């Protein structure tokens, strides 16, 4: 037999339940809840392309120096970390700050594994471009069956056979 707590006014105070419901919704959908730090909520828009030999990733990283970017690859998980330092002019009072100093990290699961030894990165006009060579075992291959050497012998049909 289970013991159930009786709360006669529990239905009248539904706000904590709704708050928890919305917190869970945001945590499940975006990976952050009400108490997450603003930097944890930020993610960067990215482009992902695929060619037969590689995956290509492009990310805008305005104000980030190339030496402050770290790219890590393990199997099909790509993790990019960046640090931006931004100083206000001396004696200035901020009216609006859309960005500033801080650290950022984002992970992407690629459709397949990559060769971590063959990753190329360039940074031009604030856009990070990565070329991630696909692992050899997942690259598409064309295999010739050598049909000219393949000889099939079919049984000869006899006059009374069906089929």
Residue pairs with C-beta under 8 A, 6 or more apart in sequence:
19 34
22 34
23 33
23 34
24 33
26 32
26 33
26 34
27 33
30 41
31 40
32 40
32 41
39 102
39 103
39 104
42 104
43 106
44 59
44 60
44 61
44 104
44 106
45 59
45 60
46 57
46 58
46 59
46 106
46 108
47 56
47 57
47 58
47 59
48 55
48 56
48 57
48 108
48 110
49 55
49 56
49 57
49 58
50 56
50 111
52 139
52 140
53 133
53 134
53 139
54 114
54 131
54 132
54 133
54 134
55 110
55 111
55 112
55 114
55 131
55 132
55 134
56 129
56 130
56 131
56 132
57 78
57 108
57 128
57 129
57 130
57 132
58 127
58 128
58 129
58 130
59 80
59 127
59 128
60 126
60 127
60 128
61 69
61 82
61 84
61 123
61 126
61 127
61 128
62 99
62 126
63 84
63 86
63 99
63 126
64 82
64 83
64 84
64 123
64 126
64 128
66 123
68 82
68 83
68 84
68 85
69 80
69 81
69 82
69 121
69 123
69 128
70 80
70 81
70 82
71 78
71 79
71 80
71 119
71 121
71 130
72 78
72 79
72 80
72 81
73 79
73 114
73 116
73 119
73 132
74 116
75 113
75 114
76 109
76 110
76 111
76 112
76 113
76 114
77 107
77 108
77 109
77 110
78 107
78 108
78 109
78 110
78 114
78 130
78 132
79 105
79 106
79 107
79 108
80 105
80 106
80 107
80 108
80 128
81 103
81 104
81 105
82 103
82 104
82 105
83 102
83 103
83 104
84 99
84 100
84 101
84 102
84 103
84 104
85 101
86 99
86 100
86 101
87 101
88 94
110 132
112 134
112 135
112 138
113 134
113 135
113 137
113 138
114 132
114 133
114 134
114 135
115 132
115 133
115 134
115 135
115 136
118 132
118 133
119 130
119 131
119 132
119 133
120 130
120 131
121 128
121 129
121 130
121 131
122 128
122 129
123 129
157 163
